[in-house]
Structure formats: C-alpha cells, structure tokens
Amino acid sequence: ESPNARRKRNYQQSEADRWLKQAQHDLESAYNDMHSSTSQFAYDWVCYKCYRV
C-alpha cells in the first residue's frame, strides 16, 4: 500500500469517527431536551437534532 493511500484511509477513518461522535452528542442532546423538566419542550428543535443524526 502506498503512503498516499494509507494517509487517505486514515483521514477517512478519522472523519468517520468525528461524524459518529457528533451524531452521538446530537442524539444525547435531543434526549436531554425531551426529558428536561427545567426547559420548555421544543418539539421542532428535537426533530432537527434527530434529523442530523
């Protein structure tokens, strides 16, 4: 395998990891918004966060 191919694969893996981590945070945030007793429920905001996931 060439160094360029290895570098590209490593970049793609790190991007995939970054996207997955962001999706997990978005989903956790939407869950917290739905189950928060201190804030007003914002259905449209939760839907948007879930759509991003």
PyMOL commands that set and color helices and strands:
alter all, ss='L'
color gray80, all
select helices_A, chain A and resi 3-34+43-52
alter helices_A, ss='H'
color red, helices_A
deselect
rebuild
show_as cartoon
